[in-house]
Structure formats: structure tokens, C-alpha cells
Amino acid sequence: MSARIYLPTTLAGLARLRDEGSLPDSAERYVADGDSEEQEYAALMAAAAESAELLGGAGRRVVVVADLADPDGDVPLRDVVAVHADPHDRPAGADPEEDLAWYATQEIGALLSG
């Protein structure tokens, strides 16, 4: 049985995931309280808010979505199912409820290159 986790990060964290093949278990993460779209969206937006805090100002929020057997363990790239990110840099103080764009895992390189 696996759990879908939503991991807030930044573009630098996403690059680390790509380059090192995983993110550590110490990273903050969110798990949906159930399988409904509303619960998954709530977990995604909570992770997006945390990503904005990691930025500490302007930039692109990034949320890595993975299905993990151990929701508290490392996040290997092979278990990532999608990435959500702002399509462009957001100014500091931007609306925290603004939706993120969806990216397939094979688009991570393009997302990082801008």
C-alpha cells in the first residue's frame, strides 16, 4: 500500500532531486486525509504555501508529488508521479491560493532550465 505525498520544495530542491535521485526523509511533506479530489487539493495547496515560505519572497513555488510505501521515508525520483510549480516567477506577497501548473516527470529538466 502506498501513500501519495506532497513535498514542498524550490527549484533548487527539484534540481537536487534530479541530480541526486532522491530527497531526504527530513523534508516537510503533506498527505491527503483521503482519496477525494478536495482532500488531495488541500494537501497540494498546503505544500504550495510551505514552498512559498521556503522561498521567503519572490520565486516559483514547487511541489513534488510521489507515491511512497513509507510516507516518512526518502523520496526517490522513481516514485515521483508529477511536479506542480508556478508557471513563472511570482512576486513576493502574491495570492497564496493561485493554482500551480502540472508537469510530468519527464518535464523536470525543461522546468529547471526555464
BELSULQUI-V166175 format. One record per residue. PSI is psi in degrees with one decimal (NA if undefined). Layout:
psi = [PSI PSI]
This chain:
psi = [135.5 161.4 139.8 121.9 153.1 113.2 110.7 136.8 -165.4 177.3 -36.0 -40.7 -38.8 -39.2 -39.2 -42.1 -46.6 -45.5 -37.3 -13.8 -3.3 165.1 147.4 159.5 -11.3 -11.0 144.1 146.5 158.0 142.7 134.3 143.3 -11.5 -166.5 1.6 154.7 -36.4 -41.5 -39.3 -39.9 -39.7 -42.3 -41.5 -45.8 -30.7 -41.0 -37.1 -40.3 -40.2 -38.6 -40.4 -37.9 -37.8 -35.7 -38.0 21.6 -140.5 157.4 -166.2 122.0 143.0 133.1 122.0 131.8 126.6 152.1 115.3 140.2 -38.4 102.4 -11.3 -0.1 -174.4 157.5 95.4 145.8 -35.5 -21.4 -1.6 130.9 -20.0 165.8 135.2 136.6 156.5 139.6 -13.5 166.2 136.9 142.3 156.0 138.5 10.4 160.2 117.8 -14.2 0.9 134.3 155.0 155.1 154.5 136.1 135.5 158.8 -31.6 -6.0 2.0 -44.0 -44.8 -39.1 -42.0 -29.6 -5.8 NA]
